[in-house]
């Protein structure tokens, strides 16, 4: 099948707009009359410098990023940020044993909290819905959260849990002196956000932006802290590795070492494409409609079941089960036959998961909805 025939519901790496891929294709062998591919350009040259500057400028426009924030392009994926935020924000706090608060709503925030513990940080679990309710399918009311208050070095949460399909419907209210850290790997650019409420926002590119290999970090500038040596910090394990240090990256405009140049270029093309299509607001409306259509089928079905509480259902990743569960394999097979691919749920939870990021058109969701109805018609309990 061709790219426009395949409906890619993968959770990441995920679909990239065909227009962006076509632009990249047309520029592949000769970028801007250099006679070279972007991936062959020096990261310190003028041509790549403009690619980087444009990507930053367009992301700033898309998210209305205030002047007192820095955009970094890092490597190592979302997982590397699990470690980086701990190092950087404990350094900013100047107190290696300050509590670090983790809201656990799914496997990604769980992993992040485990990494903080492993690094020796003083982890406070604000809540863990799997422990309190048996499943990652909800977010408790804030009145039940156990925050550390102004002592905390940061409060951490995952805005959209890609595996479990739990998405926050508002920004957590935390002590104004405590930086809020959000993993937005799977829902950045899907709706407007008030960046000024955050200390750090980060997102691996490979879901809602572009190819894997680059991670976007948006950090409030006052949190950038000079690198400390082991002698200067009480917990030697918490001395920040140079390449995880946000200030080092910021001081060098993400060019301390060789950045993932091609991934930055592709991300920049996506930012430009999004601006041409009406910016984040235009995508928000489409995303809301797409998700509503899918949940409607799930809620009006005898064989499908969406496990997540209605108030925190993800607009990006829609996990569901089919009963009896033996039907799931047949559903996936039929989907493949219709060129609807990568619908299998994450290996840790099973079932089905439809990821419907910005690049998935409404017609793709309509096709999935039609198939789901047809499948149910054939398998009425
Ligand atoms: N955070 C979230 C919300 C994710 O969905 C993922 C990956 O799927 C990660 C972090 C880890 O990202 P990476 O694989 O880039 O390290």
Boltz pocket constraint, residues with backbone or C-beta under 6 A from the ligand:
constraints:
  - pocket:
      binder: B
      contacts: [[A, 11], [A, 12], [A, 76], [A, 77], [A, 78], [A, 79], [A, 80], [A, 108], [A, 158], [A, 160], [A, 161], [A, 162], [A, 163], [A, 183], [A, 184], [A, 185], [A, 186], [A, 204]]
      max_distance: 6.0
